[in-house]
């Protein structure tokens, strides 16, 4: 339902707005609540439900009928505390645990408003980046929203991390499946490392020492030739399920290739091939990007979309790990 989709945006996205002192005040209050493990102070920083309703109405505009808008508003008011608790509680637990384990000092963080591509369509919301003086976790990021001249937390996406969470999300939003020249599924793109001058040979050696290259078949480390780019090639497979993960759909294997230049990794996952394995479904071979008659002889439209969704989810996770491992090598 459209209004539910719009409501989820309250907890997932962000825009650039500018009040110089207010975001620092919010950042310091957030940092203090984390370090002191003060859940009451933390929850007092979250956008109140009356503000969420106003924000939702401004986003919904004329997309909803008066009846649906009223229904959505009532739903927000009735379920807001439950939604907030379910979305923010885990973030708070993870943040306080990390602060305690690593003895984080968040008393002297430098905050600034940053622009991200996904902040351009939401009014009064900003992305805040804090620079932390810590050897392992230098990035403190969160989203804030202005309501009646006061800033509140706009999302549960709060990170104290080794890499800039905003930049990681920007990279991952570009990860998607598409069709190759023959219409088969492919996932390809470019990862820019935080250290844009990281030498290609060092990136290669870094990746070869990580579990991201499980299923490794070949790499340029095996050659003595002087080449402009390094490479890693391999093959892996997963088991896939359909009907809301209740029924084994077989196994899907795929090949991968990383072409490495200084500071850049070009990734390509390709030749996705379905085999029935021990499932009750027939094998269909290489997976087409668009559903065709061969697919419909084995899977329903819904089942095949489940498989495509699962593949995309797995490769977003793969590419996230790829970037994290590579960036860690050059800290």
Secondary structure, DSSP 8 states (H G I E B T S, - for coil): -HHHHHHHGGGT-------TTHHHHHHHHHHHHHHTT-HHHHHTTB--HHHHHHHHHHHHTTSS-HHHHHHHHHHHHHHHHHHHHHHHHHHHHHHHHHHHHTT---TT-EEEEE--GGGSSSTTEEEEEEE---SS--EEEEEEEEETTEEEE--S--EEESS-HHHHHHHHHT---EE-TTSBEEEEEEEE-SSTT--HHHHHHHHHTSGGGTTEEEEGGG-----SSEEEEEEEEEEEEETTTTEEEEEEEEEEEEEEETTEEEEEEEEEEEE-TTSSS---EE-BSS--HHHHTTS-HHHHHHHHHHHHHHHHHHHHHHHHHHHHTT-
